[in-house]
Amino acid sequence: MTGLQIKDVILAPGNGAFFYDDQAAIRSGATQDGFVYVGEPETPGFNSIRIPTSSFSIGLVLADETIVWGDMMNVQYSGAGGRDPVFENVANCGGSQHGDTVGTDSGDRGALSSGVSR
């Protein structure tokens, strides 16, 4: 099956449907007060113990002007147990390089996966 040609790539920050919790701070005794935790965060990237999840959306503008969207999220328990740090969607939108993706056939998965990087 032949894919459609990609004319442009749109990068957009978004929000997830849940929260990231600083597991180190919680294990160190942070107390829960309703929905939030009281205390200072311990894991790099956290500005409070519970923060909203972020997402990263990618829109592929196809040659016929149709835009198809896909979303990416970070791992649960960011920064804990050797996992990746908190994902900063705004920072990643501005720093992404996708020039190699434009003009690529959407059916060429190898070219697509190597064409979008940070």
TANORWO-V445161 format. One line per field, one symbol per residue. ss: DSSP state (H for helix, E for strand, L for the rest). Layout:
BEGIN
ss = ???
END
This chain:
BEGIN
ss = LLLLEEEEEEEEEEEEEEEEELHHHHHLLLEEELLEEELLLLLLLLLLLEEEEEEEEEEEEELLLLEEEEEEELLLLLLLLLLLLLLLHHHHHHHLELLLLLLLELLLHHHHHHHLEL
END
